[in-house]
């Protein structure tokens, strides 16, 4: 097995993160530093990252409903609360897949499966994500067309794949939005470019995986088959 894949499958880091650790000389195999991600290792080899032994682990998958005000990271000394703070001790080694910004809520996957992290975050893989958001002002069908066409912000083309107005008043509009790409603060930047401020943003679906009835801060453990069926 390739060294980078071995590290990713252990849950120590994503595949991209594993590549970086190896290139930085932070990985050793059987006592020798290896800087080649494609170096072949066997199950019996002793792999260390920053002096810590890397073990293959059973894959764990958690569906979590991230509350507002919680930071999507493992550790952040400036954060009041991170998603890891909601997990039992036996799950605190898991990594969040992708990000929801601090003020956004909804579906988040946490796992130690480095391959899944890679496939859901790398641009070459396309996984639909659905959000329900509320914006200030009256959003029109013409605005929907503009959101699909996209706007350019800081060199990024920001757009949605599908959008539907669910409910609206004179002062605000609630929409269902589907995206097939995920740039940093994608929807907030897009709607700001359309002159609409986002009041609330909730992710309700990744692939075919639904948030369901989980309350804020609640999570469930699901098996690998369900994850692969939903995201395959």
Order of alpha helices (4+ residues) and beta strands (2+ residues): alpha-alpha-beta-beta-beta-beta-beta-beta-beta-alpha-beta-alpha-beta-beta-beta-beta-alpha-beta-beta-beta-alpha
